[in-house]
Amino acid sequence: MKQNKDSVVFLIDCHKSMHDKNPHNGEGHPSNLEQVLKACLSFMKTKIITSDNDKIGIVLYGCRDANNALSFPNVNVMQKLDSPDAAAIKGLERKIATFSQDFGHARDGT
């Protein structure tokens, strides 16, 4: 029996407006960016349990610094495409807490 394997890459907008608190997000008013990162985290946790052969990657655009193989400005490969594991989940949990300070957003016009 052939086993199917999924590869999912989250492409996340990190422009300034995504960092702002959003009153439509409910209690505590987290930013849209925080909501998206928490959704990525939830997805990773689900994949570890249901399909540990699948791969997940996270790419940010509109962030302050660049970190990618092609040197595209304001694009950061936060997590390379790989199978989710406990270390990746813990790493993402830590990054969510300090995301705005660590990755920031691009200046207007970029």
PyMOL commands that place a pseudoatom at each C-alpha (Angstrom):
pseudoatom trace, name=CA, resn=MET, resi=1, chain=A, elem=C, hetatm=0, pos=[0.000, 0.000, 0.000]
pseudoatom trace, name=CA, resn=LYS, resi=2, chain=A, elem=C, hetatm=0, pos=[1.423, 3.359, -1.023]
pseudoatom trace, name=CA, resn=GLN, resi=3, chain=A, elem=C, hetatm=0, pos=[1.591, 5.951, 1.737]
pseudoatom trace, name=CA, resn=ASN, resi=4, chain=A, elem=C, hetatm=0, pos=[0.685, 9.520, 0.780]
pseudoatom trace, name=CA, resn=LYS, resi=5, chain=A, elem=C, hetatm=0, pos=[2.896, 12.319, 1.982]
pseudoatom trace, name=CA, resn=ASP, resi=6, chain=A, elem=C, hetatm=0, pos=[1.909, 15.978, 2.187]
pseudoatom trace, name=CA, resn=SER, resi=7, chain=A, elem=C, hetatm=0, pos=[4.224, 18.961, 2.074]
pseudoatom trace, name=CA, resn=VAL, resi=8, chain=A, elem=C, hetatm=0, pos=[2.786, 22.231, 3.372]
pseudoatom trace, name=CA, resn=VAL, resi=9, chain=A, elem=C, hetatm=0, pos=[4.528, 25.591, 3.290]
pseudoatom trace, name=CA, resn=PHE, resi=10, chain=A, elem=C, hetatm=0, pos=[2.978, 28.442, 5.254]
pseudoatom trace, name=CA, resn=LEU, resi=11, chain=A, elem=C, hetatm=0, pos=[3.684, 31.783, 3.571]
pseudoatom trace, name=CA, resn=ILE, resi=12, chain=A, elem=C, hetatm=0, pos=[3.073, 34.445, 6.203]
pseudoatom trace, name=CA, resn=ASP, resi=13, chain=A, elem=C, hetatm=0, pos=[2.681, 38.183, 5.653]
pseudoatom trace, name=CA, resn=CYS, resi=14, chain=A, elem=C, hetatm=0, pos=[4.709, 40.092, 8.265]
pseudoatom trace, name=CA, resn=HIS, resi=15, chain=A, elem=C, hetatm=0, pos=[3.977, 43.667, 7.202]
pseudoatom trace, name=CA, resn=LYS, resi=16, chain=A, elem=C, hetatm=0, pos=[3.268, 46.190, 9.953]
pseudoatom trace, name=CA, resn=SER, resi=17, chain=A, elem=C, hetatm=0, pos=[-0.519, 45.844, 9.844]
pseudoatom trace, name=CA, resn=MET, resi=18, chain=A, elem=C, hetatm=0, pos=[-0.228, 42.136, 10.696]
pseudoatom trace, name=CA, resn=HIS, resi=19, chain=A, elem=C, hetatm=0, pos=[1.599, 43.004, 13.967]
pseudoatom trace, name=CA, resn=ASP, resi=20, chain=A, elem=C, hetatm=0, pos=[-1.170, 45.324, 15.217]
pseudoatom trace, name=CA, resn=LYS, resi=21, chain=A, elem=C, hetatm=0, pos=[-3.699, 44.062, 17.753]
pseudoatom trace, name=CA, resn=ASN, resi=22, chain=A, elem=C, hetatm=0, pos=[-7.032, 43.221, 16.154]
pseudoatom trace, name=CA, resn=PRO, resi=23, chain=A, elem=C, hetatm=0, pos=[-10.227, 43.726, 18.217]
pseudoatom trace, name=CA, resn=HIS, resi=24, chain=A, elem=C, hetatm=0, pos=[-12.011, 41.222, 15.957]
pseudoatom trace, name=CA, resn=ASN, resi=25, chain=A, elem=C, hetatm=0, pos=[-9.762, 38.423, 17.268]
pseudoatom trace, name=CA, resn=GLY, resi=26, chain=A, elem=C, hetatm=0, pos=[-11.614, 38.189, 20.566]
pseudoatom trace, name=CA, resn=GLU, resi=27, chain=A, elem=C, hetatm=0, pos=[-10.379, 38.208, 24.141]
pseudoatom trace, name=CA, resn=GLY, resi=28, chain=A, elem=C, hetatm=0, pos=[-6.970, 39.749, 24.622]
pseudoatom trace, name=CA, resn=HIS, resi=29, chain=A, elem=C, hetatm=0, pos=[-7.033, 41.069, 21.033]
pseudoatom trace, name=CA, resn=PRO, resi=30, chain=A, elem=C, hetatm=0, pos=[-4.016, 39.191, 19.646]
pseudoatom trace, name=CA, resn=SER, resi=31, chain=A, elem=C, hetatm=0, pos=[-2.571, 40.386, 16.365]
pseudoatom trace, name=CA, resn=ASN, resi=32, chain=A, elem=C, hetatm=0, pos=[-3.454, 38.678, 13.110]
pseudoatom trace, name=CA, resn=LEU, resi=33, chain=A, elem=C, hetatm=0, pos=[0.142, 37.507, 12.947]
pseudoatom trace, name=CA, resn=GLU, resi=34, chain=A, elem=C, hetatm=0, pos=[-0.105, 35.848, 16.353]
pseudoatom trace, name=CA, resn=GLN, resi=35, chain=A, elem=C, hetatm=0, pos=[-3.336, 34.134, 15.261]
pseudoatom trace, name=CA, resn=VAL, resi=36, chain=A, elem=C, hetatm=0, pos=[-1.647, 32.805, 12.101]
pseudoatom trace, name=CA, resn=LEU, resi=37, chain=A, elem=C, hetatm=0, pos=[1.396, 31.548, 14.013]
pseudoatom trace, name=CA, resn=LYS, resi=38, chain=A, elem=C, hetatm=0, pos=[-0.834, 29.787, 16.542]
pseudoatom trace, name=CA, resn=ALA, resi=39, chain=A, elem=C, hetatm=0, pos=[-2.713, 28.158, 13.648]
pseudoatom trace, name=CA, resn=CYS, resi=40, chain=A, elem=C, hetatm=0, pos=[0.640, 26.932, 12.255]
pseudoatom trace, name=CA, resn=LEU, resi=41, chain=A, elem=C, hetatm=0, pos=[1.506, 25.562, 15.686]
pseudoatom trace, name=CA, resn=SER, resi=42, chain=A, elem=C, hetatm=0, pos=[-1.825, 23.754, 15.955]
pseudoatom trace, name=CA, resn=PHE, resi=43, chain=A, elem=C, hetatm=0, pos=[-1.387, 22.325, 12.452]
pseudoatom trace, name=CA, resn=MET, resi=44, chain=A, elem=C, hetatm=0, pos=[2.097, 21.044, 13.343]
pseudoatom trace, name=CA, resn=LYS, resi=45, chain=A, elem=C, hetatm=0, pos=[0.810, 19.363, 16.503]
pseudoatom trace, name=CA, resn=THR, resi=46, chain=A, elem=C, hetatm=0, pos=[-1.966, 17.686, 14.536]
pseudoatom trace, name=CA, resn=LYS, resi=47, chain=A, elem=C, hetatm=0, pos=[0.431, 16.473, 11.846]
pseudoatom trace, name=CA, resn=ILE, resi=48, chain=A, elem=C, hetatm=0, pos=[2.777, 14.932, 14.420]
pseudoatom trace, name=CA, resn=ILE, resi=49, chain=A, elem=C, hetatm=0, pos=[-0.087, 12.797, 15.684]
pseudoatom trace, name=CA, resn=THR, resi=50, chain=A, elem=C, hetatm=0, pos=[-1.840, 11.974, 12.412]
pseudoatom trace, name=CA, resn=SER, resi=51, chain=A, elem=C, hetatm=0, pos=[0.862, 11.952, 9.722]
pseudoatom trace, name=CA, resn=ASP, resi=52, chain=A, elem=C, hetatm=0, pos=[4.398, 12.147, 11.030]
pseudoatom trace, name=CA, resn=ASN, resi=53, chain=A, elem=C, hetatm=0, pos=[5.829, 11.618, 7.511]
pseudoatom trace, name=CA, resn=ASP, resi=54, chain=A, elem=C, hetatm=0, pos=[4.386, 14.894, 6.221]
pseudoatom trace, name=CA, resn=LYS, resi=55, chain=A, elem=C, hetatm=0, pos=[6.592, 17.954, 5.908]
pseudoatom trace, name=CA, resn=ILE, resi=56, chain=A, elem=C, hetatm=0, pos=[5.929, 21.541, 7.009]
pseudoatom trace, name=CA, resn=GLY, resi=57, chain=A, elem=C, hetatm=0, pos=[7.801, 24.745, 6.231]
pseudoatom trace, name=CA, resn=ILE, resi=58, chain=A, elem=C, hetatm=0, pos=[7.283, 28.361, 7.294]
pseudoatom trace, name=CA, resn=VAL, resi=59, chain=A, elem=C, hetatm=0, pos=[8.333, 31.282, 5.095]
pseudoatom trace, name=CA, resn=LEU, resi=60, chain=A, elem=C, hetatm=0, pos=[7.871, 34.904, 6.148]
pseudoatom trace, name=CA, resn=TYR, resi=61, chain=A, elem=C, hetatm=0, pos=[7.653, 37.858, 3.785]
pseudoatom trace, name=CA, resn=GLY, resi=62, chain=A, elem=C, hetatm=0, pos=[7.559, 41.531, 4.614]
pseudoatom trace, name=CA, resn=CYS, resi=63, chain=A, elem=C, hetatm=0, pos=[9.814, 41.026, 7.631]
pseudoatom trace, name=CA, resn=ARG, resi=64, chain=A, elem=C, hetatm=0, pos=[12.734, 43.233, 8.639]
pseudoatom trace, name=CA, resn=ASP, resi=65, chain=A, elem=C, hetatm=0, pos=[15.616, 40.934, 7.672]
pseudoatom trace, name=CA, resn=ALA, resi=66, chain=A, elem=C, hetatm=0, pos=[16.249, 38.425, 4.923]
pseudoatom trace, name=CA, resn=ASN, resi=67, chain=A, elem=C, hetatm=0, pos=[17.268, 34.811, 5.463]
pseudoatom trace, name=CA, resn=ASN, resi=68, chain=A, elem=C, hetatm=0, pos=[16.846, 32.769, 2.289]
pseudoatom trace, name=CA, resn=ALA, resi=69, chain=A, elem=C, hetatm=0, pos=[19.038, 30.971, -0.237]
pseudoatom trace, name=CA, resn=LEU, resi=70, chain=A, elem=C, hetatm=0, pos=[18.245, 33.411, -3.070]
pseudoatom trace, name=CA, resn=SER, resi=71, chain=A, elem=C, hetatm=0, pos=[18.812, 36.592, -1.024]
pseudoatom trace, name=CA, resn=PHE, resi=72, chain=A, elem=C, hetatm=0, pos=[15.335, 37.964, -1.683]
pseudoatom trace, name=CA, resn=PRO, resi=73, chain=A, elem=C, hetatm=0, pos=[14.867, 41.098, 0.444]
pseudoatom trace, name=CA, resn=ASN, resi=74, chain=A, elem=C, hetatm=0, pos=[12.505, 40.862, 3.426]
pseudoatom trace, name=CA, resn=VAL, resi=75, chain=A, elem=C, hetatm=0, pos=[11.960, 37.096, 2.975]
pseudoatom trace, name=CA, resn=ASN, resi=76, chain=A, elem=C, hetatm=0, pos=[12.890, 34.830, 5.870]
pseudoatom trace, name=CA, resn=VAL, resi=77, chain=A, elem=C, hetatm=0, pos=[12.758, 31.033, 5.869]
pseudoatom trace, name=CA, resn=MET, resi=78, chain=A, elem=C, hetatm=0, pos=[11.716, 30.574, 9.476]
pseudoatom trace, name=CA, resn=GLN, resi=79, chain=A, elem=C, hetatm=0, pos=[11.486, 26.790, 9.193]
pseudoatom trace, name=CA, resn=LYS, resi=80, chain=A, elem=C, hetatm=0, pos=[12.802, 24.711, 6.316]
pseudoatom trace, name=CA, resn=LEU, resi=81, chain=A, elem=C, hetatm=0, pos=[10.501, 22.090, 4.831]
pseudoatom trace, name=CA, resn=ASP, resi=82, chain=A, elem=C, hetatm=0, pos=[10.846, 19.140, 7.196]
pseudoatom trace, name=CA, resn=SER, resi=83, chain=A, elem=C, hetatm=0, pos=[8.842, 16.646, 9.236]
pseudoatom trace, name=CA, resn=PRO, resi=84, chain=A, elem=C, hetatm=0, pos=[7.443, 18.223, 12.396]
pseudoatom trace, name=CA, resn=ASP, resi=85, chain=A, elem=C, hetatm=0, pos=[8.909, 17.073, 15.690]
pseudoatom trace, name=CA, resn=ALA, resi=86, chain=A, elem=C, hetatm=0, pos=[8.855, 18.122, 19.336]
pseudoatom trace, name=CA, resn=ALA, resi=87, chain=A, elem=C, hetatm=0, pos=[11.873, 20.413, 18.889]
pseudoatom trace, name=CA, resn=ALA, resi=88, chain=A, elem=C, hetatm=0, pos=[10.205, 22.261, 15.990]
pseudoatom trace, name=CA, resn=ILE, resi=89, chain=A, elem=C, hetatm=0, pos=[7.027, 22.722, 18.023]
pseudoatom trace, name=CA, resn=LYS, resi=90, chain=A, elem=C, hetatm=0, pos=[8.906, 24.039, 21.058]
pseudoatom trace, name=CA, resn=GLY, resi=91, chain=A, elem=C, hetatm=0, pos=[10.949, 26.332, 18.807]
pseudoatom trace, name=CA, resn=LEU, resi=92, chain=A, elem=C, hetatm=0, pos=[7.823, 27.790, 17.220]
pseudoatom trace, name=CA, resn=GLU, resi=93, chain=A, elem=C, hetatm=0, pos=[6.220, 28.284, 20.648]
pseudoatom trace, name=CA, resn=ARG, resi=94, chain=A, elem=C, hetatm=0, pos=[9.288, 30.282, 21.756]
pseudoatom trace, name=CA, resn=LYS, resi=95, chain=A, elem=C, hetatm=0, pos=[9.325, 32.318, 18.537]
pseudoatom trace, name=CA, resn=ILE, resi=96, chain=A, elem=C, hetatm=0, pos=[5.657, 33.271, 18.875]
pseudoatom trace, name=CA, resn=ALA, resi=97, chain=A, elem=C, hetatm=0, pos=[6.389, 34.970, 22.206]
pseudoatom trace, name=CA, resn=THR, resi=98, chain=A, elem=C, hetatm=0, pos=[9.167, 37.171, 20.774]
pseudoatom trace, name=CA, resn=PHE, resi=99, chain=A, elem=C, hetatm=0, pos=[8.170, 37.240, 17.111]
pseudoatom trace, name=CA, resn=SER, resi=100, chain=A, elem=C, hetatm=0, pos=[7.828, 40.986, 16.595]
pseudoatom trace, name=CA, resn=GLN, resi=101, chain=A, elem=C, hetatm=0, pos=[11.190, 41.687, 18.237]
pseudoatom trace, name=CA, resn=ASP, resi=102, chain=A, elem=C, hetatm=0, pos=[12.994, 38.874, 16.388]
pseudoatom trace, name=CA, resn=PHE, resi=103, chain=A, elem=C, hetatm=0, pos=[11.565, 39.285, 12.879]
pseudoatom trace, name=CA, resn=GLY, resi=104, chain=A, elem=C, hetatm=0, pos=[9.927, 42.709, 12.857]
pseudoatom trace, name=CA, resn=HIS, resi=105, chain=A, elem=C, hetatm=0, pos=[8.453, 44.131, 9.660]
pseudoatom trace, name=CA, resn=ALA, resi=106, chain=A, elem=C, hetatm=0, pos=[9.811, 45.765, 6.551]
pseudoatom trace, name=CA, resn=ARG, resi=107, chain=A, elem=C, hetatm=0, pos=[9.837, 49.519, 6.297]
pseudoatom trace, name=CA, resn=ASP, resi=108, chain=A, elem=C, hetatm=0, pos=[6.980, 51.024, 4.292]
pseudoatom trace, name=CA, resn=GLY, resi=109, chain=A, elem=C, hetatm=0, pos=[7.391, 50.699, 0.548]
pseudoatom trace, name=CA, resn=THR, resi=110, chain=A, elem=C, hetatm=0, pos=[9.101, 47.263, 0.585]
for i in range(1, 110): cmd.bond("trace and resi %d" % i, "trace and resi %d" % (i + 1))
show_as sticks, trace
zoom trace
